[in-house]
Amino acid sequence: MFPLRDENPTFHTSVATFAIIALNAATWVLLQGMGTNPVLAKSLCLYGFIPGEFLQAVEQGVTIPLGQGLYCVTDAERNWLSPLTSMFMHGGWAHLIINMWFLFIFGDNVEDVMGYGRFIVFYLVCGFAAVAAQMISNPSSIIPMVGASGAIGGVMGGYAVLFPKAPVHMLVFLGFLLTRIVVPAYFMLGYWFLLQLVSAVPAIGRSTGGVAFWAHIGGFLAGVVLVKLFVKPQRMEARKKKSG
């Protein structure tokens, strides 16, 4: 299932949501060469989060193959900024576009009841929780972790708590059949979370590349737990009056 849009109006301009999308796009163009190597590979090495290197669990000089003669080499010093910079790196066009689309759909409403300042802090905290979850799942991994999906998972978790019954229009792939359905947000987001959980368990301790499922889970759970702390009650109350 893939979300197309939601039926959930906003009453303030989504300044932070659009700014985060623009920052990710600019990073893709300026620091990642729009996916062309060796610029892309260099960005993964410099700005991606490598758990084993960050925890000093692997020796200096370990080679991390990235394919086609490209590789990273672990450093003796941890990059303290990598948990932050990794949130704005992506591995390909599809990775970037899908992440930004999910943020576009679910971010505006969450920002609407927080304000742009609180939303940015919430987004980053969920991103750090995602990084921590992935690191705990495999502390010695040398695979660079990149992507905004952990932080966006937090936004989705917050959305599920705040707007569980909001209608979400979904594109559903059933083999060769393509159809559209409308489901409540809790169903779509719960289904997404269940997929991450089912996929994450076999990945515990594995050092192969792929999707950072535990980052998605960690971000989502952080969003569920923390969202009420960031909501401005007056904005939520005003929203209820305008909506109803």
C-alpha positions in Angstrom: 0.0 0.0 0.0 1.2 3.5 -0.8 -0.4 6.7 0.5 -1.6 9.2 -2.1 -3.1 11.9 0.2 -5.0 12.4 3.4 -8.3 14.2 4.2 -7.0 16.3 7.1 -7.0 20.1 6.6 -4.3 22.4 8.1 -4.8 25.9 9.4 -1.2 27.2 9.4 1.5 27.3 6.7 3.7 24.2 7.0 7.0 26.2 7.2 9.1 23.5 8.8 7.8 20.6 6.7 8.6 22.4 3.5 11.9 23.6 4.8 13.0 20.1 5.7 11.9 18.8 2.3 13.9 21.6 0.7 17.0 20.9 2.8 16.9 17.2 1.9 16.6 18.1 -1.8 19.4 20.6 -1.6 21.6 18.1 0.2 20.9 15.6 -2.6 21.9 18.0 -5.2 24.9 19.8 -3.6 26.5 17.1 -1.4 25.4 13.9 -3.1 25.7 14.8 -6.8 22.1 13.7 -7.4 23.2 10.1 -7.0 26.2 10.1 -9.3 29.4 8.3 -8.1 31.9 8.9 -6.7 30.2 11.9 -5.1 27.4 9.8 -3.8 29.7 7.2 -2.3 31.9 9.9 -0.7 28.8 11.5 0.9 27.8 8.1 2.4 31.3 7.7 3.9 31.6 11.3 5.2 28.0 11.9 6.4 26.4 8.5 7.0 26.2 7.0 10.4 28.4 3.9 10.9 27.5 2.2 14.2 30.8 0.3 14.5 32.9 3.3 13.9 30.8 5.6 16.1 31.0 3.1 19.1 34.7 2.4 18.2 33.7 -1.3 18.0 35.7 -1.9 14.8 39.4 -1.2 14.2 40.7 1.8 12.2 41.2 1.1 8.5 38.4 -1.5 8.0 37.3 -1.3 4.4 33.5 -1.0 3.7 32.7 -1.9 0.1 30.1 0.2 -1.6 30.3 -1.5 -5.0 32.0 -0.9 -8.4 35.4 -0.3 -6.8 34.1 2.3 -4.3 34.5 1.9 -0.5 34.7 3.6 2.8 37.5 3.2 5.4 36.7 3.4 9.1 38.4 6.1 11.1 40.0 6.1 14.5 37.8 9.1 15.6 34.1 9.0 15.7 32.1 11.6 13.8 29.9 13.2 16.4 27.8 14.9 13.8 27.0 11.8 11.8 23.7 11.0 13.7 22.5 14.4 12.5 24.0 14.5 9.0 22.8 11.0 8.2 19.2 12.1 8.5 19.7 14.3 5.4 21.5 11.8 3.2 19.9 9.4 0.8 21.0 6.4 -1.2 19.1 7.0 -4.4 16.3 8.9 -6.1 13.6 6.6 -5.0 14.8 6.7 -1.4 14.6 10.5 -1.4 11.3 10.9 -3.2 9.4 8.3 -1.2 10.7 9.8 2.1 9.8 13.3 1.1 6.4 12.2 -0.1 5.6 10.6 3.3 6.8 13.7 5.1 4.7 15.9 2.8 1.5 13.9 3.5 1.9 13.5 7.3 4.2 16.3 8.4 1.9 19.3 7.7 -0.8 18.2 10.2 1.7 17.3 12.9 3.4 20.7 12.5 0.0 22.4 12.4 -0.6 21.5 16.1 3.0 22.1 17.2 4.2 25.2 15.4 7.4 25.1 13.3 9.9 25.4 16.1 8.5 22.5 18.2 8.0 20.4 15.1 11.7 20.8 14.1 12.8 19.7 17.5 10.3 16.8 17.5 11.6 15.7 14.1 15.2 15.7 15.1 14.6 13.9 18.4 12.7 11.2 16.6 15.6 11.0 14.1 18.1 10.5 17.0 15.9 7.8 18.5 15.9 6.1 15.1 19.7 6.2 14.9 20.0 4.8 18.5 17.6 2.0 17.7 19.5 0.9 14.6 22.8 1.2 16.5 21.5 -1.0 19.4 20.3 -3.6 16.9 23.8 -4.1 15.5 26.5 -2.1 17.4 29.4 -3.5 15.3 27.8 -2.8 11.9 30.1 -1.0 9.4 27.3 -0.3 6.9 26.6 3.5 6.6 23.1 4.3 7.6 21.5 7.2 5.8 18.0 8.5 5.2 15.2 10.7 6.7 12.9 7.7 7.2 13.6 7.3 10.9 12.7 10.9 11.7 9.7 10.6 9.3 8.7 7.4 11.1 8.4 9.6 14.2 6.2 12.0 12.4 4.0 9.1 11.3 3.8 7.8 14.9 2.8 11.2 16.1 0.2 11.4 13.3 -1.3 8.1 14.4 -1.7 9.3 17.9 -3.1 12.7 17.0 -5.3 11.9 14.0 -6.1 8.1 14.1 -9.3 8.4 12.2 -8.2 10.8 9.4 -9.0 9.2 6.0 -5.9 8.3 4.0 -6.3 7.5 0.3 -4.1 4.5 -0.6 -2.8 3.0 -3.8 -2.9 -0.8 -3.4 -1.0 -3.2 -5.6 -2.6 -6.7 -5.9 -0.4 -8.5 -8.3 -1.2 -7.0 -11.7 -4.3 -5.3 -10.2 -4.0 -1.6 -9.1 -6.8 -0.1 -7.1 -7.5 2.8 -4.7 -9.0 2.5 -1.2 -9.6 4.9 1.7 -8.6 3.7 5.2 -8.3 5.4 8.6 -4.8 6.6 9.4 -4.4 4.1 12.3 -4.9 1.2 9.9 -2.4 2.5 7.3 0.2 3.5 9.8 -0.3 0.4 12.0 0.1 -1.8 8.9 3.3 0.1 8.0 4.7 -0.4 11.5 3.8 -4.1 11.5 5.7 -4.5 8.2 8.8 -2.9 9.7 8.6 -5.1 12.8 8.2 -8.3 10.8 11.1 -7.3 8.6 13.4 -6.1 11.5 13.5 -9.2 13.6 15.5 -11.3 11.1 17.9 -8.3 10.6 19.1 -8.2 14.2 22.9 -8.4 14.3 23.2 -8.7 10.5 25.8 -6.4 8.8 24.4 -6.6 5.2 23.1 -3.5 3.5 19.4 -2.7 2.9 16.6 -1.0 4.8 17.3 0.1 8.4 14.1 -1.3 9.8 15.0 -0.8 13.4 15.5 2.9 12.7 12.0 3.1 11.4 10.7 1.3 14.5 12.7 3.4 16.9 11.6 6.7 15.2 7.9 5.6 15.1 7.8 4.6 18.8 9.6 7.8 19.8 6.9 9.8 17.9 4.1 7.8 19.6 5.6 8.4 23.1 6.7 12.0 22.7 4.2 13.7 20.4 1.8 14.9 23.2 4.8 16.7 24.9 5.3 18.9 21.8 1.7 19.7 20.9 0.5 23.2 21.7 -2.8 22.8 23.5 -4.2 26.1 22.2 -3.5 25.0 18.6 -5.1 21.7 19.1 -8.2 23.3 20.7 -8.4 25.9 17.9 -8.1 23.2 15.3 -11.0 21.2 16.9 -13.2 24.3 16.8 -12.4 25.1 13.2 -12.9 21.5 12.1 -16.1 20.9 13.9 
